[in-house]
Amino acid sequence: MLDEMDLKILDILQSDCTLPVAEVGKAVGLSTTPCWRRIQKMEESGAIQRRVALLDPKAVEAGVTVFVSITTSRHALTWLEDFHKVIVEFPEVVEFYRMSGAVDYLLRVVVPDIAAYDAFYKSLIAKIELSNVSSAFAMEQIKCTSALPLTFARAKIKAASAAA
């Protein structure tokens, strides 16, 4: 279970994971070795899944974001597994969710332009049968963050310590 010190470290790493461990430790009031041990423990437990570089989509010719809603009449396990295998083949799909409600799946697709999306769409429907596909092009990105809110974890820690 994470504690408040872990959350302080995660706050820093979510904004800049390239900081040296000594700087992270200093910012949270730990020496380098205990800070490094905590980071290692969070990586081993899966709390820290990976450290990545966030790229400017326009700089890498992926400046158009398309949200693709997919409804299917096929709900057999074999179809589901086949669908998952097809979707992971497409590097344009950067997020992939199975949904509740009227839409079965939601994809976030990034491409350079509408023509590239059309090519993606044609490749997708050539590989798997879908009942309904609806695409919505993002006009403006207003907020985009990879940082998860830690307020819920902090509230759980406080509740656990109050109960103890």
LINLIN-V759657 format. One record per residue. N is the residue number from 1. RES is the residue in one small letter. PHI is phi in whole degrees, -180 to 180 (none if undefined). PSI is psi in whole degrees, -180 to 180 (NA if undefined). D_LAST is the distance of its C-alpha to the last C-alpha in Angstrom with 1 decimal. Layout:
n:N res:RES phi:PHI psi:PSI d_last:D_LAST
n:N res:RES phi:PHI psi:PSI d_last:D_LAST
This chain:
n:1 res:m phi:none psi:141 d_last:14.9
n:2 res:l phi:-76 psi:150 d_last:15.9
n:3 res:d phi:-119 psi:-180 d_last:14.2
n:4 res:e phi:-60 psi:-37 d_last:15.6
n:5 res:m phi:-64 psi:-42 d_last:18.4
n:6 res:d phi:-59 psi:-43 d_last:19.5
n:7 res:l phi:-64 psi:-37 d_last:19.8
n:8 res:k phi:-63 psi:-42 d_last:21.9
n:9 res:i phi:-64 psi:-44 d_last:24.1
n:10 res:l phi:-63 psi:-37 d_last:24.5
n:11 res:d phi:-55 psi:-46 d_last:25.5
n:12 res:i phi:-69 psi:-47 d_last:28.3
n:13 res:l phi:-66 psi:-32 d_last:29.4
n:14 res:q phi:-67 psi:-27 d_last:29.7
n:15 res:s phi:-92 psi:-28 d_last:32.2
n:16 res:d phi:-161 psi:96 d_last:34.0
n:17 res:c phi:-81 psi:0 d_last:33.3
n:18 res:t phi:-89 psi:-6 d_last:36.5
n:19 res:l phi:-62 psi:139 d_last:35.0
n:20 res:p phi:-61 psi:147 d_last:35.1
n:21 res:v phi:-57 psi:-35 d_last:31.9
n:22 res:a phi:-60 psi:-41 d_last:32.7
n:23 res:e phi:-69 psi:-40 d_last:32.8
n:24 res:v phi:-62 psi:-47 d_last:29.5
n:25 res:g phi:-58 psi:-46 d_last:27.9
n:26 res:k phi:-60 psi:-41 d_last:29.5
n:27 res:a phi:-65 psi:-29 d_last:28.4
n:28 res:v phi:-105 psi:-1 d_last:24.7
n:29 res:g phi:87 psi:30 d_last:25.0
n:30 res:l phi:-123 psi:154 d_last:25.3
n:31 res:s phi:-78 psi:171 d_last:28.3
n:32 res:t phi:-59 psi:-49 d_last:30.2
n:33 res:t phi:-64 psi:-49 d_last:29.1
n:34 res:p phi:-63 psi:-35 d_last:25.3
n:35 res:c phi:-66 psi:-46 d_last:25.8
n:36 res:w phi:-60 psi:-42 d_last:28.3
n:37 res:r phi:-62 psi:-41 d_last:26.0
n:38 res:r phi:-64 psi:-44 d_last:23.2
n:39 res:i phi:-62 psi:-46 d_last:26.0
n:40 res:q phi:-59 psi:-44 d_last:27.4
n:41 res:k phi:-63 psi:-40 d_last:24.1
n:42 res:m phi:-70 psi:-32 d_last:23.7
n:43 res:e phi:-69 psi:-44 d_last:27.4
n:44 res:e phi:-65 psi:-36 d_last:27.0
n:45 res:s phi:-79 psi:-15 d_last:24.0
n:46 res:g phi:94 psi:-2 d_last:26.1
n:47 res:a phi:-61 psi:-39 d_last:23.9
n:48 res:i phi:-102 psi:111 d_last:27.1
n:49 res:q phi:-82 psi:-41 d_last:29.9
n:50 res:r phi:-169 psi:164 d_last:32.8
n:51 res:r phi:-115 psi:129 d_last:34.3
n:52 res:v phi:-135 psi:167 d_last:37.3
n:53 res:a phi:-100 psi:133 d_last:39.9
n:54 res:l phi:-92 psi:126 d_last:40.2
n:55 res:l phi:-102 psi:155 d_last:43.9
n:56 res:d phi:-80 psi:114 d_last:46.0
n:57 res:p phi:-55 psi:-40 d_last:47.3
n:58 res:k phi:-66 psi:-36 d_last:50.6
n:59 res:a phi:-67 psi:-24 d_last:51.2
n:60 res:v phi:-113 psi:24 d_last:50.9
n:61 res:e phi:58 psi:41 d_last:53.0
n:62 res:a phi:-134 psi:45 d_last:50.1
n:63 res:g phi:-85 psi:-4 d_last:50.1
n:64 res:v phi:-106 psi:124 d_last:50.4
n:65 res:t phi:-106 psi:131 d_last:47.3
n:66 res:v phi:-125 psi:128 d_last:47.8
n:67 res:f phi:-97 psi:121 d_last:45.3
n:68 res:v phi:-112 psi:118 d_last:46.7
n:69 res:s phi:-97 psi:129 d_last:45.7
n:70 res:i phi:-123 psi:130 d_last:46.8
n:71 res:t phi:-118 psi:139 d_last:47.4
n:72 res:t phi:-133 psi:150 d_last:48.6
n:73 res:s phi:-94 psi:-4 d_last:50.1
n:74 res:r phi:-96 psi:122 d_last:49.3
n:75 res:h phi:-130 psi:22 d_last:46.0
n:76 res:a phi:-75 psi:148 d_last:46.8
n:77 res:l phi:-59 psi:-39 d_last:44.5
n:78 res:t phi:-65 psi:-40 d_last:47.4
n:79 res:w phi:-64 psi:-44 d_last:48.2
n:80 res:l phi:-58 psi:-46 d_last:44.6
n:81 res:e phi:-65 psi:-41 d_last:44.6
n:82 res:d phi:-63 psi:-42 d_last:48.0
n:83 res:f phi:-61 psi:-46 d_last:46.9
n:84 res:h phi:-59 psi:-43 d_last:43.9
n:85 res:k phi:-63 psi:-40 d_last:46.3
n:86 res:v phi:-65 psi:-48 d_last:48.8
n:87 res:i phi:-63 psi:-42 d_last:46.3
n:88 res:v phi:-67 psi:-15 d_last:44.9
n:89 res:e phi:-73 psi:-19 d_last:48.5
n:90 res:f phi:-96 psi:111 d_last:48.8
n:91 res:p phi:-67 psi:-20 d_last:47.5
n:92 res:e phi:-66 psi:-25 d_last:48.1
n:93 res:v phi:-84 psi:109 d_last:45.1
n:94 res:v phi:-100 psi:-16 d_last:42.1
n:95 res:e phi:-143 psi:145 d_last:39.6
n:96 res:f phi:-148 psi:119 d_last:39.8
n:97 res:y phi:-128 psi:141 d_last:37.7
n:98 res:r phi:-93 psi:130 d_last:38.1
n:99 res:m phi:-112 psi:163 d_last:37.6
n:100 res:s phi:-100 psi:163 d_last:37.1
n:101 res:g phi:95 psi:-156 d_last:39.7
n:102 res:a phi:-71 psi:-28 d_last:43.4
n:103 res:v phi:-99 psi:133 d_last:43.2
n:104 res:d phi:-82 psi:-39 d_last:42.5
n:105 res:y phi:-138 psi:147 d_last:42.0
n:106 res:l phi:-128 psi:128 d_last:41.7
n:107 res:l phi:-116 psi:145 d_last:43.0
n:108 res:r phi:-110 psi:119 d_last:43.0
n:109 res:v phi:-116 psi:136 d_last:46.3
n:110 res:v phi:-119 psi:133 d_last:47.6
n:111 res:v phi:-146 psi:167 d_last:51.4
n:112 res:p phi:-77 psi:-29 d_last:54.0
n:113 res:d phi:-164 psi:179 d_last:55.9
n:114 res:i phi:-64 psi:-38 d_last:56.8
n:115 res:a phi:-61 psi:-40 d_last:59.3
n:116 res:a phi:-67 psi:-38 d_last:56.6
n:117 res:y phi:-64 psi:-42 d_last:54.4
n:118 res:d phi:-60 psi:-41 d_last:57.4
n:119 res:a phi:-64 psi:-42 d_last:57.9
n:120 res:f phi:-59 psi:-49 d_last:54.3
n:121 res:y phi:-58 psi:-46 d_last:54.6
n:122 res:k phi:-63 psi:-39 d_last:57.8
n:123 res:s phi:-66 psi:-40 d_last:56.4
n:124 res:l phi:-63 psi:-51 d_last:53.3
n:125 res:i phi:-72 psi:-18 d_last:55.4
n:126 res:a phi:-75 psi:-23 d_last:57.8
n:127 res:k phi:-99 psi:-22 d_last:55.0
n:128 res:i phi:-151 psi:144 d_last:53.2
n:129 res:e phi:-82 psi:127 d_last:54.1
n:130 res:l phi:-127 psi:146 d_last:52.2
n:131 res:s phi:-83 psi:-43 d_last:52.8
n:132 res:n phi:-150 psi:130 d_last:52.0
n:133 res:v phi:-127 psi:127 d_last:51.2
n:134 res:s phi:-126 psi:131 d_last:50.5
n:135 res:s phi:-115 psi:136 d_last:50.3
n:136 res:a phi:-127 psi:123 d_last:49.1
n:137 res:f phi:-89 psi:129 d_last:49.9
n:138 res:a phi:-71 psi:128 d_last:47.6
n:139 res:m phi:-86 psi:-35 d_last:49.7
n:140 res:e phi:-154 psi:136 d_last:47.3
n:141 res:q phi:-91 psi:117 d_last:43.9
n:142 res:i phi:-97 psi:-39 d_last:41.9
n:143 res:k phi:-143 psi:135 d_last:38.5
n:144 res:c phi:-149 psi:120 d_last:37.7
n:145 res:t phi:-143 psi:149 d_last:34.7
n:146 res:s phi:-99 psi:-7 d_last:33.1
n:147 res:a phi:-76 psi:126 d_last:29.9
n:148 res:l phi:-86 psi:146 d_last:27.0
n:149 res:p phi:-70 psi:133 d_last:24.7
n:150 res:l phi:-100 psi:1 d_last:21.4
n:151 res:t phi:-62 psi:-34 d_last:20.0
n:152 res:f phi:-70 psi:-40 d_last:18.5
n:153 res:a phi:-67 psi:-39 d_last:16.6
n:154 res:r phi:-63 psi:-42 d_last:15.5
n:155 res:a phi:-63 psi:-38 d_last:14.3
n:156 res:k phi:-66 psi:-41 d_last:12.3
n:157 res:i phi:-63 psi:-45 d_last:10.7
n:158 res:k phi:-64 psi:-41 d_last:9.9
n:159 res:a phi:-66 psi:-40 d_last:8.7
n:160 res:a phi:-66 psi:-40 d_last:6.3
n:161 res:s phi:-73 psi:-31 d_last:5.1
n:162 res:a phi:-70 psi:-34 d_last:5.5
n:163 res:a phi:-76 psi:-23 d_last:3.8
n:164 res:a phi:-79 psi:NA d_last:0.0
